[in-house]
Amino acid sequence: MRLLYICLLAIVSLGMKIPDSGICVVEFNATFNAPNSVAWIEKLNDCKTSRVDIVSAPEMQKEHQIIVVPTIVVFNNGEEVKRFQANIMMQMEATKDDVQEAVDEIIMSDF
């Protein structure tokens, strides 16, 4: 049985890295776009979740080539697997189900 990891992190310190093991879903956003933050990210199953404020962590923005906020990136063992980006209005069109499906596909590929 897989363990459910939910780890909500407000990443503000320099040097934060994406976990090297397991599935991690990260929302990259900016303080100026806080009203368009994805409210459901913590409700995803079978993955770690995190939020990165690119204003406080510009090195993360650069490292992961974030050009649109919010952007949701699904990582598996530290490698990017899927990316969902906001529309021109800086609003996420991908749904919780879309992102959960990406997580579930990673889990199923292990079988």
URHU-V102514 format. One record per helix or strand of 2 or more residues. SS is the DSSP state (hx for helix, st for strand). FROM is the first residue (numbers start at 1). TO is the last residue. Records with the same first field share a line. If there is no record, write none. Layout:
# URHU-V102514
SS = FROM-TO + FROM-TO
This chain:
# URHU-V102514
st = 10-11 + 23-29 + 48-53 + 71-76 + 79-85
hx = 31-36 + 41-43 + 58-63 + 96-109
